[in-house]
Amino acid sequence: MCFGFLHCCPYVINMDVFQRLGSNSALTTSNIASFEEAFMYLQKLMAAVRDILEGIQRILAPNSNYQDVETLYNFLINYEVNKNVKFTAQELYDCVSQTEYREKLTIGCHQLVEMAYTMQQCNASVYMEAKNRGWCEDMLNYRI
């Protein structure tokens, strides 16, 4: 029960997003709408991952407290990251207070950092095409 929230992601990561952002599909007229949709989806995903990472990093800080856990919990609830949340903020706090689960959360945090980096690379690789189409302002400077 302790890490049910780690099995959720703000948006289900779908390989279709990355396939649509591939160089071949970005150049065809028939895929313009799907390319734009995939690019915008990637922006939302990157923002959500950033917020979750910030929450987890606050929880892992030596001086973390219940409010740090509650902030992450509220993000998960308010943004419907996991519509089936079956635990309370207090239960999450109790869980991350245990050494065993803090270690697992640390591993998960490192994996999330790697995923964020991969998404940033994908974003950078398609940025110029998206900018030329007028879909973004200055997303290239976005860093996780």
N, C-alpha and C positions, 0 to 999 in steps of 0.2 A: 504494500500500500504506500510505503514511503515515497517511492519514486515514480508513481503513476504519471506525474506531471512531466517527467523527462521523456515519456513516450509520445508526448504531443509536440507538435511544432506549430507555430503560428499559422502557417499555411502548409498544407500537405505538399511536400517537395515532389514535384512531378518531373520526370526526365523530359517530358514533352516541352517544358519551358526552355530547357537548355538546348534541345534539338531545334526548336524554332529560332533560337538565337544563333544557331550555327551559321557559318559564313555562306553556305549554299542557299539556305532558305531565306536569308536576309535579302538576297538580291532578286528574288522573283516577285513579280507584281502580284501574283495570286496569294502570296503569304504576307503582304504588308499588314493586314489587320491582325493576323496571328502573331507576327513579329512584334507589333506594338503592344498587344495584349501580354505577350511573354515578357517584354521589357518592363512594362508597368508592374506586372506581377513580381518580377525580380526586385524592383525598387521597394515594394511593400514587404517582401520577404526579408530583404536586407535590413530594413528599419526594425522589423519585429525581432529579428535575431539579435540586433544590437541592443534593443531594450531588454531582452531576456538575459543576454550576457552581462549587461550592467547589473541587473538584479542578482544574478548568481554570484558575480564578483563581490558585490556588497555583502552577501550572505557569507562568503568564504573569508572575508576580512576578519582579522583577529578581534576587532571591536564590534562585530555585528551584533544586532539585537533583534527583538521581536518585530520592530517596525520595518526593518530591512526585509524580513521574510514576508510580512504583511503586504509590502509594496509589490513584491513579485507575485504574490498570490492574487492581489487585486488586478494586476495586469493580466494574469491568466484568466481570471473570471470576466473582467470587463471587455476584453478583446476576444472572448470566446475561443481562446487557443485550444482549450479542451472543453467541449460542451458537456462532457460527462464527469466533471470534477466531483469526486466523491470524498473529499477530505476538506478539513477546515484549515484556516491559517495557523491555528494553534497546533494541529496535528503535523502540519508541514514544519513548523518551528521545532516541535519535539523531535521530529525525524532528523532534521539537519543539525540538531544539537549533538547527535550521536557521532562519534568518531568514524565508525564504519561507513555511515552514509555521507559524511563530509568528504571522505576519500573518494567515494563513488561520484559525488557531485563534482569534485575536482577533475576527475577523469572526463566526465561528461562536459565540463566547461572547456577543457582542452580540445575535445572533439568539436564542440560548437565553434570555437575559435578557428579551427581548421576549415570548417564548413563556411564560415564567414569569409575567410580569405579566398576560398575557391569562388564564392559568389562575387567577391570584389574583382577577381580576375576576369570572370565572365562579363561583369558589368563594364570593365575597362575595354574588353575586346570588342564590344558592340556599341560603345558610347558614341563614337563618331557617326555611325550610321543613324543612331537614334537622334543625335543632335541635328544632323542634316535634315531629318524628317520633322524637326520641331517638337519632339516629345520630351525634352529635358532642358534644364537650364545648365547647371554645372554639377552633375552627379559624379563626374570623374574625381572630384576632390573628396568624395564621401569615403571615409575610412572607418573601419570597424576596429 
